[in-house]
Amino acid sequence: MTLVELLAEHAGVGLETRRDDPCLQGALLTFRNGRRLIVVQRTYREGIVALFDPTEEEVSILRHGDLWKIWNSDRGEDLAAV
């Protein structure tokens, strides 16, 4: 089970969009209070980056752009210890 699946299935978090590429998986989650969270996870080794309260530009990157831009964002929080 991934972190995204855990939150979506057991914490009542809505999965707004999800996207995979050969190296990264990205998801946009919506909480009941309206806050949003982007989570990007490496598919070939451990590592998760979370971006809280993403801008519309960051959401657009998640949907259609280069997921590495989110992975390398200065606003991203490394959740490798999760």
CORTA-V921658 format. One record per residue. N is the residue number from 1. PHI is phi in degrees with one decimal (* if undefined). OMEGA is omega as a letter, one per 20 degrees, with the letter a starting at -180 (NA if undefined). BURIAL is + if it has 16 or more other ideal C-beta (glycine too) atoms within 10 Angstrom, else -. Layout:
n:N phi:PHI omega:OMEGA burial:BURIAL
n:N phi:PHI omega:OMEGA burial:BURIAL
//
This chain:
n:1 phi:* omega:r burial:-
n:2 phi:-88.9 omega:r burial:-
n:3 phi:-59.7 omega:r burial:-
n:4 phi:-61.7 omega:r burial:+
n:5 phi:-62.7 omega:r burial:-
n:6 phi:-59.0 omega:a burial:-
n:7 phi:-64.9 omega:a burial:+
n:8 phi:-67.3 omega:a burial:+
n:9 phi:-85.1 omega:a burial:-
n:10 phi:-119.4 omega:a burial:-
n:11 phi:-118.7 omega:r burial:-
n:12 phi:68.5 omega:r burial:-
n:13 phi:-90.0 omega:a burial:+
n:14 phi:-84.1 omega:r burial:-
n:15 phi:-93.8 omega:a burial:-
n:16 phi:-78.1 omega:r burial:-
n:17 phi:-156.4 omega:r burial:-
n:18 phi:-143.5 omega:a burial:-
n:19 phi:-148.0 omega:r burial:-
n:20 phi:-122.7 omega:r burial:-
n:21 phi:-130.4 omega:a burial:-
n:22 phi:-59.3 omega:a burial:-
n:23 phi:-113.0 omega:a burial:-
n:24 phi:-133.0 omega:r burial:+
n:25 phi:-118.5 omega:r burial:+
n:26 phi:-126.0 omega:r burial:+
n:27 phi:-147.0 omega:r burial:+
n:28 phi:-110.9 omega:a burial:+
n:29 phi:-110.8 omega:r burial:+
n:30 phi:-121.3 omega:r burial:-
n:31 phi:-91.6 omega:a burial:-
n:32 phi:-59.1 omega:a burial:-
n:33 phi:-82.9 omega:r burial:-
n:34 phi:94.2 omega:r burial:-
n:35 phi:-70.7 omega:a burial:-
n:36 phi:-122.8 omega:a burial:+
n:37 phi:-143.9 omega:r burial:+
n:38 phi:-99.4 omega:r burial:+
n:39 phi:-122.0 omega:r burial:+
n:40 phi:-123.0 omega:a burial:+
n:41 phi:-125.0 omega:r burial:+
n:42 phi:-72.0 omega:a burial:-
n:43 phi:-92.0 omega:a burial:-
n:44 phi:-108.7 omega:r burial:-
n:45 phi:-163.5 omega:a burial:-
n:46 phi:-67.1 omega:r burial:-
n:47 phi:151.0 omega:r burial:-
n:48 phi:-137.8 omega:r burial:+
n:49 phi:-120.1 omega:r burial:+
n:50 phi:-115.7 omega:r burial:+
n:51 phi:-125.0 omega:a burial:+
n:52 phi:-83.4 omega:r burial:-
n:53 phi:49.2 omega:a burial:-
n:54 phi:-65.7 omega:r burial:+
n:55 phi:-76.5 omega:r burial:-
n:56 phi:-63.8 omega:r burial:-
n:57 phi:-63.2 omega:r burial:-
n:58 phi:-66.8 omega:r burial:+
n:59 phi:-64.1 omega:r burial:+
n:60 phi:-62.8 omega:r burial:-
n:61 phi:-61.2 omega:r burial:+
n:62 phi:-59.1 omega:a burial:+
n:63 phi:-72.8 omega:a burial:-
n:64 phi:-136.5 omega:a burial:-
n:65 phi:-104.6 omega:a burial:-
n:66 phi:-84.9 omega:a burial:-
n:67 phi:-60.3 omega:r burial:+
n:68 phi:-64.6 omega:r burial:-
n:69 phi:-63.7 omega:r burial:-
n:70 phi:-73.4 omega:r burial:+
n:71 phi:-55.7 omega:a burial:+
n:72 phi:-94.7 omega:a burial:-
n:73 phi:-63.7 omega:r burial:+
n:74 phi:-65.3 omega:r burial:-
n:75 phi:-83.6 omega:a burial:-
n:76 phi:-71.1 omega:r burial:+
n:77 phi:-104.3 omega:r burial:-
n:78 phi:-75.2 omega:r burial:-
n:79 phi:-111.0 omega:a burial:-
n:80 phi:-57.8 omega:a burial:-
n:81 phi:-84.2 omega:a burial:-
n:82 phi:-73.1 omega:NA burial:-
//
